[in-house]
């Protein structure tokens, strides 16, 4: 008989029957505690207990529970919290109308806001003392949402417990896992396999190990990073990331663009000439903003680029000439990319990665997040298809594709080629 995680004692109290991985979560004193573990390993079940301990330690106030989407939250996280807080601990009540659990028991007066990471603005209203983040490694849990949670906890320097299976090589790897490996004193990464949960069937674990691709078993059942099938830029590695670099003021600079009302995106690239061989392209600045006019974006671009030798600005799809004209009218002319085909553009970027000719500053965090999660959809057999998963969300990857197609086309043409811009044709040197 396997006892439940939380059970009543004869005296009426509650006993926590935590397995080894769950105990490490509860015992950790670090500010950011990440349980990166196998599926159904018990990471979500321990979350209500962890958050209750934070409420006891931090006292009355606001707290956060954040999932990638509301449907995911409704499926597992909310029922888990209600079972523990409402049914077993009698802490208060949850109001579905405002998605808030009101804790009024055991001397506590707290509100727990149940929020969604796919709407970062929904996280901006609370000043919280601690947060639980569910399935934080999913593609839907964006870097912007992580940053929004940090802002909500800033005044109290609140702690975070995040639990997830590994889905990609996005921001969580760069912002959390790699920094933990490097010795960051604020981060604790706790990894354990599905089988550490005594309720998880050993036969099912062994079946998955024998029948699944190694990368998928490692990520979904062992809680260990691997290269997932479908990752488009699987040749990009940590060796291409730079802590810092001296950018010679004489290096040519380029700005790549992707247009959008919600997310206007841009990348700045410096062209490093080498004594022998082809130049290296260093991505040193990123831009991802919305809620501004084209005139406002143009001013921002000009301010950021002040004193730099901008040779060309490239971006947008074939049908976005109006964007290019509008930016040109505000002193920021942008040229149409020479290649509009998505797959050809991806091939150009991939080839540059294979030649180790693209470097990026680690400060370009949104770029690194997109690079590590930019993937093709998988079919029912787990094989990559031609379709790109959530393609409309990868604005910086589109920037890079537009711009690198320009730079590689220029190399292949010996320094000059013709690009069609609206009704005009400009010779680009």
Buried (B, 14 or more C-beta within 10 A) or exposed (E): EEEEBBEEEEEEEEEEEBBEBBEBBBEBEBBBBBBBBBBBBBBBBBBBBBBBBBBEEBEEBBBBBBBBBBEBBBEBBBEBBBBBBBEBBEBBEBEEEEBBBBBEEEEBEBBBBBBBBBEBEBBEEBEBBBBBBBBBBBBBBBBBBBBBBBEBBEEBEBBBBBBBBBBBBBBBBBBBBBBBEEEBEEBBBBBBBBBBBEEBEEEEBEEBBEEBEEBBBBBBBBBBBBBBBBBBBBBBEEEBBBEEBEBEEEBBBBBBBBBBEEBBBBBBBBBBEEEEEEBBBBBBBBBBEEEEEBBEBBBBBEEEBEEBEBBBBBBBBEEBBEBBBBBBEBEBBBBBBBBBEBEEBBBBBBBBBEEEBBBBBBBBBBBBBBBBBBBBEBEEEEEBEEEBBEEEBBBBBBBBBBBBBBBBBBEEEEEEBEBEBEEEEEEBE
